[in-house]
Amino acid sequence: MELYCHPAFREEIEGDLMEWFNTYSLKYGHNKVNRLFIKEVLFLFRLSIIGNIYHLTNTDTMEITNQNKRLLTILATAIALLLIPLIAMSFTNDVNWKIFDFLVAGILLIGTGLTLEFILRKIKTLRFRILFGIALFALLFLIWAELAVGIFGTPFAGS
């Protein structure tokens, strides 16, 4: 939470969330309020806020560059995508990921994001950026599909 929220605002945000939780737990019951609470916490994480909160408290710090904002966006996107199966596991038995699945998916997502960042930093022409980006995402899709359902029948194919 420290990467996202400045420490000066943490107590206030946590207090508001707990007050909201207590109020609505009486109204909706424990099970429903837990799901609503997860939704409220997730809605706090907006990519547009990351990196912009420091202007509220620190006026003498260096401005975060666009490249660093992209890196934060890559990390936040990977985490958000990994939260989808994590949350789905609490609602259904159809999604059954182990810690190893999250680790592999995280490596694939962050690796793809960092490779895309490398492409954007090193390749200057728009045409080649687009071509390499499409190739990168095609490779991600093929690896993901192989791991999920085994379309090529390799030894590391999923079931």
Residue, then its C-alpha position, 0 to 999 in steps of 0.5 A: m500500500e505504501l507504493y500506492c498511498h502516501p503514509a500521511f493518507r493511509e490511516e484516513i483511508e483505512g478508517d473510512l474503509m472500516e467505517w464503510f465495512n461496519t455500516y454495511s455489514l449490518k445492512y447486507g450481512h457478512n458474506k455480501v459485505n465481504r464481496l462488496f468490501i473487496k470491490e471497494v478496495l479494488f476501486l481504490f487502485r486506479l492507474s491514473i493516480i499512481g505516481n501522481i499522489y506525491h504532488l499533494t505532499n512533496t513539492d521538492t521531489m523530482e517529477i516521475t518520468n513517463q518511462n517510470k510511469r510506464l514501468l509502474t503501469i506495467l507492474a500495476t497491470a500485471i497485479a490487476l490481471l493476477l487478481i482476477p483468478l485470485i478473486a474468482m477462486s473465492f467465488t467458484n471452484d472452476v478456477n483452481w490456481k496453485i501458487f506455481d500458476f500465479l508465479v508462472a503467470g506473473i513471470l509471463l506478464i511482467g516479462t512481456g511488459l518489461t520486454l515491451e518497455f525495452i522495445l519502446r525505449k530502444i526502437k525509434t520508428l513507429r512501424f517497427r515498434i508496432l511490428f515487434g509489439i504485435a510479435l511479442f503479444a502473439l508470443l505471449f498468447l501462444i505460450w499462455a495457450e500452450l500452458a493453459v490447454g496444450i495446443f502444441g502438445t509440448p511437455f510443459a502443456g497444461s491439462 
